[in-house]
């Protein structure tokens, strides 16, 4: 079948297998063309199929030559419908790892469940050596709690008072954009608690507990989870909102893991990452407008990084390098380029004047659109999108 992008808002329901494969190959090329990193030997990546999780996996596999086990929840293709982008990314990753004599296995299932944690433990026990790195990179709208069976849904809302702000609406296929006003009501206490249940640290802690009880962790082992802080413009919807509350909970779990006598030998880290276009980040109101202004300024400064460049710097310079750039809350700060005062003052000046008529001049709308299409394997000049492709693709 001929696979074209089918997009509504910031959701794309198709993915191009060949484009996804080439995206993964580009990430591998980014890492293998740079110095190797002395680091993990056996890594588990939870949320391995797209965005920062995929880039983490590529970095530790091809940068450290680590064996990797990946966990993600992706849609399988059938004869009529394509799989999700993450499905094809996983296929490409596993195939490239195999070609490079690296052990790689990927489990497709709900990482929040006890069943998938046990499946992962079986693979580690039977096919890998003890794990010395666990990357926790999940972004999900829902979680079924493994003990109570309760379904929690996250809300992306401000806390305390309503938010009036602006965002970018983009008709990706017609390449039309608008700067639109948005009004968001504050979250209820239940919505705040549910968001913490989905995107907070409880499940990260449960993974470590299960792995530790199963004795599949190496004597000296690191685990890292990812967070975002942003600036004053994104503060009401991110840092000061429901998502920010959930992310604060990661710090709590990190501190428990680092002080818990049962977890001796485990070093838990939280890293504040930069803004990048992913399926998760485009779902957050305000963010697309802030990101597209930010990218324009960061590109002009020569400091813009995509997922793979950012993860290569994280692992090489901070996780396995010294000195660590830690803030008062002991988080690794990878957003140092994004929050550079010069960059931020220019972003804020543009924010004051941007509207639908000047958005293309003042923000990197083309870059944002191209990043979005690329998430699903589209928009690559080296792929013929008119050619037939089997959705049940086998990576050559
Ligand atoms: P993403 O949407 O690209 O990736 C999410 C991953 O989670 C995918 O691999 C998906 O398959 C997996 N997943 C979702 N639900 C699952 C489930 N129930 N079971 C198994 N796997 C599941 O998102 P991302 O932006 O790369 O986010 C990863 C982390 O990075 C998040 O913690 C996010 O908050 C953080 N972060 C993102 C940004 C950004 O700008 N994108 C910035 C800073 C921090």
Boltz pocket constraint, residues with backbone or C-beta under 6 A from the ligand:
constraints:
  - pocket:
      binder: B
      contacts: [[A, 46], [A, 47], [A, 48], [A, 49], [A, 50], [A, 51], [A, 52], [A, 53], [A, 71], [A, 72], [A, 73], [A, 74], [A, 86], [A, 109], [A, 110], [A, 111], [A, 112], [A, 136], [A, 137], [A, 138], [A, 139], [A, 140], [A, 141], [A, 142], [A, 226], [A, 227], [A, 228], [A, 271], [A, 272], [A, 273], [A, 274], [A, 275], [A, 276], [A, 277], [A, 278], [A, 279], [A, 280], [A, 281]]
      max_distance: 6.0
